[in-house]
Amino acid sequence: MASLPDPITRLISSLGQLPGIGPRSAERLALFLVQSESGQVRQLAESLLEARERIGFCRICGSLTESQPCGLCSDSRRESQTLCVVETAVDVINVDKSGAFNGLFHVLGGKISPLNGVEPEDLRIAELESRLKGVQEIILALGTDVEGEATSNYLAQRLKDKGVTISRIAHGLPAGSGLEYADNLTLVHALEGRREVQ
């Protein structure tokens, strides 16, 4: 059986470290790249380097940005009295893309997970507290896993005396899904978050 040359093996290994890329996908990508026009590969490499060098985190909200502050924080049309707290910078993109929220964001940079060595001090909670002037509502938009629940509960307790309303995004059944595909926790959240039909 023929073995792959070392440069391809190293490329497969590097690509395999990317999220969502398994061994077979990494191999397919690597083989595609080494057979592509060198100009295409050079353009890809330059785009990767440029993005890595020019993109950073907003000093205010923690979102991905090329300028300081980011476009969301500097947009005067956004509702500054509402702050949506998310785990990662990618969550900002997903929530904003929905078009359902027009306030400001705050990225925690993770969630509390003592088993993984992540304590409240490791997150951007102090930065969140420093942004509360003029804020009327904090929306906790964290996941429903154990760490997400623990982080939401911790924040709700820590911020309860700060004079702001603290709410949590509703959790329930995804659109287009049936009850037979829902786990118990999803059903519990769906029932607890029910609303009156108008």
N, C-alpha and C positions, 0 to 999 in steps of 0.2 A: 504494500500500500504506500502510495506516494505521500510524503510529508510536505507541509507547507513551508516555504522559506521563513526564516526568523523574522524579517520585517513584517510579514503578513500576520504571523502568530502574535507579535507584539501589538499590532494594530487591532486584531480581534480582541485581545485582552483589554486594551484601552477602551474600545467601544462597548465591551461587555460590562464595564463599570457604570455606564449610563443607565438611568432609571428606565425600566420598561424594556430594556434590550437584553434578551436572553442569549445563550451561546450560539444558537442557530442564526438568529437575527444579526448578531455581531459578525458572524462569519460571512453572511450574505452581503452585509454592508461593506465589510473590508474587501471582499473580492470585487464588488462593484466599483469601489473607489480606486483600486489598483489597476483596473481595466479602463477607467474613465480618462478623458482628455486631461492632460496635465494642467491646462488652464482652468478647467472646472474645479479640480482638486485644490489648486492654488487659491481660487476665489473662495472656496469653502473655508480653507484654513485661515485666510485673511479675515473673513467675516467672523469666524470664531474668536480670533485674537482681538479684533476691533470691539466686538460686543463685550468680551471679558474685561478689556481695558477701559472702556467708556461708560459702562453701566455700573452703578453702585446703589447704595441704599439712601433713601431720603432721610435727612437728619431729623425731620419732624415726625413723619408717620412710619418710616421704615420700609416703604414700598420701593420697587425697582425704579430707577430714574437715571437720566443722563445729566439733568440739571438740578441745582439745589435752590429752593425746595422743588419737589416734584410738581407736575402739572395739576394734580388733584389738590394738593395743599395750597397752591397759589391761585386756584380758580375761585374768584369771588362769587360766582353764581351757585356754588355748593352750599348746602345748609350747614353752617359751622356749629350749630347747637346740637347736632346729632353726630355721634362718633360710633363707628362700627369697628369692633375689635375682632381681629382675625389672627390665625396662627402664623401664616406665611405670606410673603409678598405675592405669591401666585394667587392666593385667596382674594387679594384685592382686585386682581384682574378679573377673576371669575364673578365676584359679586358685582363689580362695576359694569361688566359686560351684560349682566341681566337687565340693566336699566331700571331696576326696582328700587334702587337706593341712590339718593343724591346728596348724602352727607359726606363727612370726612372719615378717614380710616386710621386705624392704629394697628401696626403689626407687632405681635408679641415676640416673634422669633422662635416659637416653639410652644410646648405645653408642659405643665408640671408632670414629671415622671421620675419619682425617687429611684425606681429600679434602674433607670438609665442615667442616674446622676444629675437630673435636671430639677433644680430647686427654684422657688419663686424669684430668688435673687438673680438667677441666670436669664430671666426674661425681661422684657422692656416694660415692666410694671411701674417703676418709678417715673419713667418718661410719660407713661399714660397718666399718672396722677398729676404731673406737672402741666398737663394740657386741659385740665378740667374747667378752667375759668371760662364762663359763658356757655359751657356744655350743659344741656338739659337732659339728654338721654344717651345712655351707653347701650348699644346693642351687642350682645355677646354672640358672635357667629363662629363658634368653635364646634368641632366634631362631637359625635355622641359616643365615642369610645370612652373607656375608663379614664384616660388621661385628659380628654377634652371635658368630660363631666367634672373631674376634680378641679381643673383649671377654672372652669366657669363658676363653680361653687366657691372656690377660693376668692376669685375676683369679686363676686357678689358680696361676700362677707367683708372683704377689705374696703370696698367702695360704698357700702351701704350708708355710711354717715357723711358722705361727701356732698349731699344735697342734689344728687342727680337720680333720675329714674333709670333703673337697670332692667333691661329686658333681654330675652333670649330668642333667637330665631326659632320658628316652629320646626318641628321634626315630624315626619310622617311618611306616607307612601309616595314614592316617586310618580310623576305623571305617567299615565299609560300602563301602570302596573296593577296587578290584582292582589288580593289578600293572600292567595296561596303562595306568593313569593316573598311575603314579608316575614321577618323574624319577630320574635316576641317583643324585643325592645322597641322596634319600629312601631309595632301596633300600640304599645303602651303610650309612646309619644304622640302618635296620631290621635288616640282617644283623648289624652289629656289636653291636646292642643285644639280640640274641636271648637267650631264656631257656630253660632246660630245661623240658620239659613234665612236669608232676607227675602 
